[in-house]
Amino acid sequence: MKIIFGQNLRKIAEIIPGVMFLFFGLLSFVLISSWISKNIINTSHNTTNLSQIDSPPMAISQARGSNQLAVGTNLNRIADWSTQMPFIDAFKSSRKWITQCQAKEPGCSGAWGTQEFDKLDLDEYGWVKSLPKPEDPPEYTRVGTLLFTGVERYPTGKYVVLYEGEGKIEYKFDARKDETVSVPGRDVIDVTRSKKGIYLIITETDPRRTGNYIRNIRVLPADYEATYTTELFNPKFLAKINQFKALRFMDWMKTNNSEQKEWRNRPTVNKASYAYGGGAPIEIMVELTNRLQVDPWFNMPHQATDEYLTNFARLVKETVDPNLTIYVEYSNEVWNPQFKQFHWVRDNGPIPGGKTSFQPLGVRTSQMCDIWKGVFGKESHRVKCVMGTQTANPWVAGQVLNCDRWSEAPCYEHGIDALAITGYFSGRLGKREHEQTIMGWLNDPTIDEFAMAMTQLKDGTVLATEGDNTSDLLERFTKYSEIAREKGLELVVYEGGSHVVGIRGVENNQKITEFFIELHRRPEFYDRYMEMLNAWKNTPGNRTLFMHFSDIGRPSKWGSWGALESVYQQSSPRSDALMDFIQQNN
């Protein structure tokens, strides 16, 4: 409201020239004070939806809160193979139960897994309540899981495995049980690191059939046995992400292709693992954001009922620090046909989608926002509703924001605060039409393939391509800033960074994959990232949050998404650029 007040003051100065301005100063002060009383002081007690106020777009934007340039990050998915390693209790990242049998048992095929997960006798938290006998119909007689699979660096030495119930647990691969100090409910294992990880197998559970099955397994470095219930998170993980302004939980929530629908089936803290079955519980995500004092960005499942949305919003309102801003987005890339949410929303959305999901996406995002801000009531300023769009096609933004086929259109007036786009660049290096050219670079010792690629990423001149480079980002950001500003919205980047990855078969070219991985490690990538971030900073318009994708991840043929390759990596060109930009623009 400060900007609005300043604009009115300047208008008065223009109307009352020279000396007359001083003469009528007192009168002006009285009039302006009256205006402030009516328009600012009373606003704090007004619960009217700001989108319903008949004001210019910029006035709406300013009323929604201060817009500040900031950098956040997406968090990589929770998995046994992840190098993010966010939890002290490694079992919270363990793999889905693997049903197995021993070759000597009758009917056992001897395969690594029998693929009978759907036959498991599980409790509500995912713990195995019973195991079949060898003579029983299922093939499996035991279950196993994996931790730190393929991870080159993770904590070694002594671990403590705590559990409740009766039964037997075996340990293989990198782990050996110390029988001399292990007792029921507390095993001690010695871990010698290799790339195999820890293989934990339940060979017997609830042997006396009293209901006392093995459950609540925790796998902890011995040094954390006394403190794991309060520390929760790996300190090295916290240190790597604590400079970011916001954390997007899209992958932690397993948003893409989510099967969540009903509130009663949501993930809870006591789940066996957060690596499957709906992902991380709300309480864990809230604890992380509160602990670090960073803004959370939640992605609602595309099938979520109104009850789910309402209860999620209520729990967040009650538990997230009120000083933090809460970003909420409906699913992720609902415009993208590669995800199930595109097809579900197109076919089952609040309005018919026809051949696309665009307008149903806009409508359901608006409904979600109405629910969330209704729950927050007078505190609705704590919530920023995000409308995602397809960056490559500006027409889609008009579809999701206006949704003119909806009886309550336009969608953007239903409390929407921000339009979200991507901020990627790739130089189109991973496309099939450039595969042979890049192979030529790699096979010619007189060519500096890294210099060629870096120049291509900057301006596209090497391969004579237009767009998708760091020089192009300014134009892209400017175009979308104008679209957002016309609706009185902020512009945010929900995912941004390097998109150098082989596609449509190029990902299977091992030599190019290795080249792309090494390319991201080159010092010059710092410059490409600073160009990307400065394009965001220098764009005119109310651009605010840039969410990098992602924090920590091991590179592969599927991409080099993590700014760091491991939680134990100290720095990298891309991470250094992000941290330097944050410090320079704090």
C-alpha positions in Angstrom: 0.0 0.0 0.0 3.0 2.3 0.3 3.3 2.6 -3.4 -0.4 3.5 -3.8 0.0 6.2 -1.1 3.0 7.6 -2.8 1.2 7.8 -6.2 -1.6 9.8 -4.6 0.8 12.1 -3.0 2.5 12.8 -6.3 -0.9 13.5 -7.9 -1.6 16.1 -5.3 1.8 17.7 -5.9 1.1 17.9 -9.6 -2.3 19.6 -9.1 -1.2 22.1 -6.5 1.8 24.0 -8.0 4.6 25.8 -6.3 3.9 27.9 -3.2 0.2 26.8 -3.2 1.4 23.3 -2.2 2.9 24.7 1.0 -0.2 26.8 1.6 -2.5 23.9 1.4 -0.1 21.4 3.0 -2.1 21.0 6.2 -5.3 20.5 4.3 -3.6 17.9 2.1 -2.3 16.1 5.2 -5.8 15.9 6.6 -7.3 14.5 3.4 -4.5 12.0 2.9 -4.8 10.9 6.6 -8.5 10.3 6.0 -7.7 8.3 2.9 -5.2 6.1 4.8 -7.7 5.5 7.6 -10.3 4.2 5.1 -8.0 2.3 2.8 -5.2 1.0 4.9 -6.2 0.8 8.5 -9.6 -0.7 7.8 -8.1 -3.1 5.3 -6.5 -5.1 8.1 -10.0 -6.0 9.3 -11.5 -6.6 5.9 -11.8 -10.3 5.0 -13.0 -9.6 1.5 -11.1 -11.6 -1.2 -8.7 -9.2 -2.8 -9.5 -10.6 -6.2 -13.0 -9.2 -5.9 -11.9 -5.6 -5.3 -12.4 -3.3 -8.3 -8.9 -2.0 -8.4 -6.2 -1.7 -11.1 -4.0 -4.8 -11.5 -0.9 -3.2 -9.9 -3.0 -2.2 -6.9 -4.1 -5.8 -6.5 -0.5 -7.0 -6.7 0.8 -4.7 -4.1 -2.1 -5.5 -1.8 -1.1 -9.1 -1.9 2.2 -8.4 -0.2 5.8 -7.4 -0.8 7.5 -8.9 -3.8 11.1 -9.7 -3.4 13.7 -11.2 -5.6 14.8 -14.6 -4.1 16.2 -18.0 -5.0 14.7 -21.3 -3.7 15.2 -24.9 -4.7 13.3 -28.0 -5.5 14.2 -30.9 -3.3 15.1 -34.1 -5.1 13.0 -37.2 -4.5 13.4 -39.4 -1.4 14.9 -42.7 -2.4 17.4 -45.4 -1.2 19.7 -44.4 -4.1 19.5 -40.7 -3.5 22.7 -38.9 -2.6 20.6 -36.2 -0.8 20.3 -38.4 2.3 18.1 -36.0 4.2 17.2 -38.0 7.3 19.3 -39.3 10.1 17.2 -42.4 10.2 18.2 -44.1 6.9 15.2 -46.4 6.9 12.9 -43.4 6.1 14.5 -43.5 2.6 14.4 -47.3 2.2 13.1 -49.0 -0.9 9.7 -50.5 -1.2 9.6 -54.1 0.3 11.1 -56.7 -2.0 9.3 -60.1 -1.7 11.8 -62.9 -1.8 12.3 -66.6 -1.2 15.3 -69.0 -0.9 16.1 -71.3 -3.8 16.0 -74.4 -1.6 12.4 -73.7 -0.7 9.6 -75.5 -2.6 8.1 -73.5 -5.4 10.9 -70.8 -5.3 12.1 -69.7 -8.7 15.3 -68.3 -7.3 14.7 -64.9 -8.8 15.9 -61.8 -6.8 12.3 -60.7 -6.2 9.0 -62.5 -6.6 7.0 -59.4 -7.5 4.3 -60.1 -4.9 4.1 -56.8 -3.1 0.3 -56.7 -3.5 0.1 -60.0 -1.5 2.0 -58.6 1.6 0.2 -58.5 4.9 0.8 -54.9 5.9 -0.4 -52.7 8.7 -1.5 -49.1 8.2 2.0 -47.8 8.3 3.5 -50.3 5.8 5.1 -52.8 8.3 4.9 -56.5 7.4 2.6 -58.3 9.9 3.3 -61.9 8.8 5.2 -64.0 6.4 4.0 -67.1 4.5 5.5 -70.5 5.2 7.3 -72.2 2.3 4.3 -74.5 1.7 1.8 -71.6 1.5 0.6 -70.4 -1.9 2.7 -67.2 -2.2 6.2 -67.8 -3.5 7.8 -65.3 -1.1 8.8 -66.3 2.4 10.8 -63.2 3.4 11.0 -59.5 2.6 14.0 -57.3 2.1 14.8 -53.6 1.5 17.8 -51.6 0.4 19.5 -48.5 1.8 22.2 -46.3 0.2 22.0 -48.3 -3.1 24.8 -47.3 -5.4 25.8 -44.4 -3.2 29.6 -44.0 -3.4 29.8 -41.9 -0.2 27.7 -42.3 2.9 28.5 -42.7 6.7 30.4 -45.9 7.6 31.3 -47.5 10.9 28.8 -48.6 13.6 25.1 -48.3 13.1 22.3 -49.1 15.5 19.1 -50.8 14.2 16.3 -50.2 16.6 12.9 -52.0 16.2 9.9 -53.2 18.1 8.4 -56.7 18.0 9.7 -60.2 17.7 11.5 -61.9 14.7 14.8 -62.0 12.9 16.5 -59.5 10.8 19.6 -60.3 8.6 22.0 -57.8 7.1 24.1 -58.2 3.9 26.1 -56.2 1.3 27.9 -53.5 3.2 26.5 -54.4 6.7 27.6 -57.1 9.1 25.7 -57.7 12.4 27.8 -57.6 15.6 26.3 -60.6 17.5 28.3 -59.8 20.6 26.5 -56.6 21.4 23.2 -57.0 19.7 20.1 -57.7 21.7 16.4 -58.1 20.7 15.1 -54.8 19.6 18.6 -53.3 19.2 21.0 -54.7 16.6 24.5 -53.2 16.1 25.9 -53.5 12.6 29.3 -52.6 11.2 29.1 -50.9 7.8 32.0 -50.9 5.4 31.1 -48.8 2.4 30.9 -50.0 -1.2 28.4 -49.1 -3.9 26.1 -51.9 -2.8 24.7 -50.3 0.2 22.8 -52.0 3.1 20.6 -55.0 2.4 18.2 -55.6 5.3 16.0 -58.8 5.3 13.2 -59.8 7.6 13.4 -63.6 7.7 10.9 -64.1 10.5 8.3 -61.9 12.2 5.7 -62.5 14.9 6.8 -66.2 15.3 4.3 -66.8 18.2 1.4 -65.2 16.2 0.6 -62.8 19.0 0.5 -59.7 16.8 3.9 -58.6 18.0 5.5 -58.3 14.5 8.7 -56.4 13.7 7.9 -52.8 13.2 9.2 -49.3 13.7 12.6 -50.1 12.3 15.2 -47.3 12.5 18.7 -47.5 11.0 20.9 -44.9 12.7 24.6 -44.0 12.8 25.5 -44.9 16.3 26.5 -41.3 17.2 22.8 -40.3 16.7 21.1 -42.9 18.8 20.4 -40.5 21.7 19.3 -37.6 19.6 17.6 -38.9 16.4 14.1 -38.2 17.7 14.8 -34.5 17.9 17.4 -33.9 15.2 15.5 -35.8 12.4 17.5 -34.3 9.6 21.0 -35.0 8.4 23.0 -31.9 9.5 25.0 -31.9 6.3 21.7 -31.8 4.3 20.5 -28.8 6.3 23.8 -27.0 5.7 23.4 -27.4 2.0 19.9 -25.9 1.7 19.7 -23.4 4.5 20.6 -20.4 2.3 17.6 -20.8 0.0 14.5 -18.7 0.4 12.0 -21.5 -0.3 11.8 -25.3 -0.7 9.5 -26.9 -3.3 8.3 -30.3 -2.2 7.0 -31.5 -5.5 9.3 -34.6 -5.6 9.1 -35.2 -1.8 5.3 -35.4 -2.2 5.6 -37.7 -5.2 3.3 -35.3 -7.1 3.8 -36.6 -10.6 1.3 -39.5 -11.2 0.2 -39.3 -7.6 -2.5 -41.7 -6.4 -3.4 -39.7 -3.4 -7.0 -38.7 -3.2 -8.6 -39.0 0.3 -7.3 -37.3 3.4 -7.6 -40.5 5.5 -5.0 -42.1 3.2 -2.4 -39.4 3.4 1.2 -40.2 4.4 1.8 -40.0 8.1 4.9 -39.6 10.3 4.9 -43.3 11.4 5.1 -44.6 7.8 7.7 -47.2 7.4 9.4 -45.2 4.6 8.9 -41.9 2.9 10.3 -43.1 -0.4 7.0 -44.6 -1.6 3.3 -44.6 -0.9 2.6 -40.9 -1.1 6.0 -39.5 -0.1 6.8 -37.3 2.9 4.2 -36.5 5.5 3.1 -32.9 5.9 4.5 -32.8 9.4 8.0 -33.6 8.3 8.0 -31.0 5.5 6.6 -28.4 8.0 9.3 -29.3 10.5 12.0 -28.8 7.9 10.7 -25.4 6.8 10.2 -24.2 10.3 13.6 -25.4 11.4 15.4 -23.6 8.5 12.9 -20.6 8.5 12.4 -21.0 4.7 9.1 -20.8 2.8 7.4 -24.1 1.9 6.0 -24.8 -1.6 3.4 -27.6 -1.5 2.0 -29.4 -4.6 -1.6 -30.7 -4.1 -2.3 -34.1 -5.6 -4.4 -33.8 -8.8 -7.1 -36.2 -7.5 -7.3 -34.6 -4.0 -10.8 -34.0 -2.8 -12.0 -30.8 -1.3 -11.8 -32.4 2.1 -8.1 -33.2 1.4 -7.4 -29.7 0.4 -9.2 -28.2 3.3 -7.5 -30.4 5.9 -4.1 -29.9 4.4 -4.6 -26.1 4.5 -5.8 -26.3 8.1 -2.9 -28.3 9.3 -0.4 -26.0 7.5 -2.1 -22.9 9.0 -1.8 -24.4 12.5 1.8 -25.6 12.2 3.8 -23.5 9.8 5.6 -20.5 11.4 3.3 -17.5 10.7 6.3 -15.5 9.6 6.8 -17.8 6.6 5.0 -17.4 3.2 3.3 -20.6 2.0 3.2 -21.3 -1.7 0.6 -23.8 -2.9 0.3 -25.2 -6.4 -2.1 -27.7 -8.0 -0.1 -30.7 -8.9 2.8 -30.2 -11.3 2.9 -29.5 -15.0 -0.7 -30.6 -15.6 -0.3 -29.4 -19.1 2.3 -32.1 -19.8 0.9 -35.3 -21.4 3.8 -37.4 -20.1 2.2 -37.3 -16.7 -1.0 -39.0 -15.5 -2.3 -35.8 -14.1 -2.7 -34.3 -17.6 -5.0 -37.1 -18.7 -6.9 -37.3 -15.4 -7.6 -33.6 -15.3 -8.5 -33.4 -18.9 -11.0 -36.3 -18.5 -12.2 -35.7 -14.9 -11.6 -32.0 -14.2 -14.2 -29.5 -13.0 -15.0 -28.5 -16.6 -14.6 -30.6 -19.8 -11.1 -30.4 -21.1 -11.6 -31.5 -24.7 -8.2 -32.4 -26.1 -6.2 -30.5 -23.4 -6.2 -30.0 -19.7 -5.5 -26.3 -19.8 -8.8 -24.8 -18.7 -9.7 -27.5 -16.2 -6.2 -26.9 -14.7 -7.0 -23.2 -14.3 -10.4 -24.0 -12.8 -9.2 -26.5 -10.3 -6.3 -24.3 -9.3 -8.8 -21.5 -8.6 -11.0 -23.8 -6.6 -7.9 -25.0 -4.6 -7.0 -21.4 -4.0 -10.5 -20.5 -2.8 -10.4 -23.4 -0.4 -6.9 -22.5 1.0 -7.6 -18.8 1.4 -11.0 -19.6 2.9 -9.3 -21.8 5.6 -6.8 -19.0 6.3 -9.4 -16.3 6.5 -7.9 -13.1 7.8 -4.5 -14.7 7.5 -4.9 -15.4 3.8 -1.9 -13.1 3.1 0.3 -15.9 4.4 -0.7 -18.0 1.3 0.5 -17.4 -2.3 -1.5 -19.5 -4.8 0.5 -20.4 -7.9 -0.9 -21.0 -11.4 1.5 -23.1 -13.5 1.7 -22.9 -17.3 3.5 -24.3 -20.2 6.4 -21.9 -20.8 7.0 -22.9 -24.5 3.5 -21.8 -25.4 2.4 -18.4 -24.1 -1.2 -19.1 -25.4 -1.6 -21.6 -22.6 -1.1 -18.9 -20.0 -4.2 -17.2 -21.3 -6.2 -20.4 -21.1 -5.3 -21.2 -17.5 -5.6 -17.6 -16.3 -8.8 -16.7 -18.1 -10.6 -20.1 -18.4 -13.5 -18.4 -20.2 -15.5 -21.6 -20.4 -16.0 -21.6 -16.7 -19.1 -19.9 -15.3 -17.0 -18.2 -12.5 -14.2 -17.0 -14.9 -11.7 -15.5 -14.9 -9.6 -17.9 -12.9 -6.9 -15.5 -12.0 -9.4 -13.4 -9.9 -9.9 -16.3 -7.5 -7.0 -15.3 -5.3 -4.3 -16.3 -7.6 -1.0 -14.6 -6.7 1.6 -15.8 -9.1 2.1 -17.2 -12.6 4.7 -19.9 -12.7 7.0 -20.7 -15.6 10.3 -22.6 -16.2 13.8 -21.0 -16.4 15.7 -23.7 -18.1 18.3 -23.5 -20.8 19.9 -26.4 -22.8 21.3 -25.0 -26.0 19.4 -27.9 -27.5 22.5 -29.9 -27.1 20.6 -33.1 -26.3 18.5 -33.2 -29.5 18.9 -36.0 -31.9 19.6 -33.7 -34.9 22.8 -32.5 -33.1 24.0 -36.0 -32.0 26.5 -36.6 -34.8 27.9 -33.0 -34.6 28.6 -33.5 -30.9 30.2 -36.9 -31.6 32.4 -35.1 -34.1 33.6 -32.8 -31.4 34.3 -35.7 -29.1 36.2 -37.6 -31.7 38.3 -34.7 -33.0 41.3 -34.0 -30.7 41.8 -30.6 -32.2 38.3 -29.4 -31.0 37.7 -28.1 -27.5 34.3 -29.7 -27.1 33.7 -28.0 -23.7 34.3 -24.5 -25.2 31.9 -25.3 -28.1 29.2 -26.4 -25.7 29.6 -23.5 -23.4 29.3 -21.0 -26.3 26.3 -22.9 -27.6 24.6 -22.6 -24.1 25.3 -18.9 -24.0 24.1 -17.8 -27.4 23.3 -20.7 -29.7 25.8 -19.6 -32.4 27.8 -22.9 -32.6 24.8 -25.0 -33.8 23.0 -22.0 -35.3 19.9 -22.5 -33.1 17.5 -19.9 -31.8 16.3 -19.8 -28.2 16.9 -22.1 -25.3 20.2 -20.4 -24.3 21.1 -18.0 -21.5 21.0 -15.0 -23.9 17.4 -15.9 -24.8 16.2 -16.0 -21.2 15.8 -12.2 -20.8 13.3 -12.1 -23.7 11.4 -15.1 -22.2 11.2 -13.6 -18.8 10.2 -10.2 -20.1 7.3 -11.7 -22.2 5.9 -13.5 -19.2 6.4 -10.5 -16.9 4.1 -8.6 -19.1 1.5 -11.4 -19.1 1.6 -11.6 -15.3 1.6 -7.8 -14.8 -1.5 -7.4 -16.9 -3.3 -9.7 -14.4 -1.8 -8.1 -11.3 0.3 -11.2 -10.6 3.8 -12.0 -9.6 6.0 -14.0 -11.9 7.8 -17.0 -10.4 10.0 -19.8 -11.8 8.9 -23.1 -10.5 11.8 -25.0 -12.0 14.9 -23.5 -13.6 18.6 -24.4 -14.3 20.4 -26.5 -16.8 18.3 -28.8 -19.0 21.3 -30.3 -20.8 20.3 -34.0 -21.2 19.9 -36.4 -24.1 16.4 -37.0 -25.4 14.7 -39.3 -27.9 17.4 -41.8 -27.8 20.4 -39.6 -27.3 20.3 -40.4 -23.6 21.5 -43.9 -24.6 24.7 -42.6 -26.2 27.1 -43.3 -23.4 29.8 -41.1 -24.7 27.5 -38.1 -24.9 26.1 -38.8 -21.5 29.6 -38.8 -20.0 30.4 -35.6 -21.9 27.2 -33.9 -20.5 28.1 -34.9 -17.0 31.6 -33.5 -17.2 30.3 -30.4 -18.9 28.3 -29.5 -15.8 31.4 -29.8 -13.7 33.3 -27.3 -15.8 34.1 -23.9 -14.1 32.5 -22.1 -17.0 29.1 -23.4 -15.9 29.3 -20.8 -13.1 29.1 -18.1 -15.8 26.1 -19.7 -17.5 24.2 -19.8 -14.2 25.0 -16.2 -13.4 23.7 -15.2 -16.8 20.5 -17.1 -16.1 20.0 -15.6 -12.7 20.9 -12.0 -13.8 18.4 -12.3 -16.7 15.8 -13.1 -14.0 17.0 -10.2 -11.9 17.2 -7.7 -14.7 13.8 -8.4 -16.2 11.3 -5.6 -15.8 8.1 -6.6 -14.0 7.3 -8.1 -10.6 9.3 -11.3 -10.9 10.1 -12.7 -7.5 11.0 -16.3 -6.7 13.3 -18.4 -8.8 13.2 -22.1 -7.8 16.2 -24.0 -9.0 15.8 -27.7 -10.0 17.2 -29.2 -8.0 19.3 -29.4 -4.8 21.3 -32.6 -4.7 21.3 -35.5 -7.2 23.6 -38.0 -8.8 24.0 -37.3 -12.5 23.1 -40.0 -15.0 21.8 -40.3 -18.6 18.5 -38.9 -17.3 20.1 -35.6 -16.5 22.5 -33.6 -14.2 19.8 -31.8 -12.2 21.4 -31.5 -8.8 23.4 -28.3 -8.1 25.5 -30.7 -6.0 26.1 -34.4 -6.8 26.2 -35.5 -3.2 25.3 -34.1 0.2 29.0 -34.5 1.0 30.2 -32.4 -2.0 31.5 -29.1 -0.8 30.9 -27.0 -3.8 30.4 -27.0 -7.6 30.2 -24.3 -10.3 26.4 -24.3 -10.3 26.1 -24.4 -6.5 28.6 -21.6 -6.1 26.7 -19.4 -8.6 23.5 -19.9 -6.7 25.1 -19.1 -3.4 26.9 -16.1 -4.7 23.8 -14.7 -6.3 21.9 -15.2 -3.1 24.6 -13.4 -1.1 24.8 -10.6 -3.6 21.1 -10.0 -3.7 20.2 -10.7 -0.1 
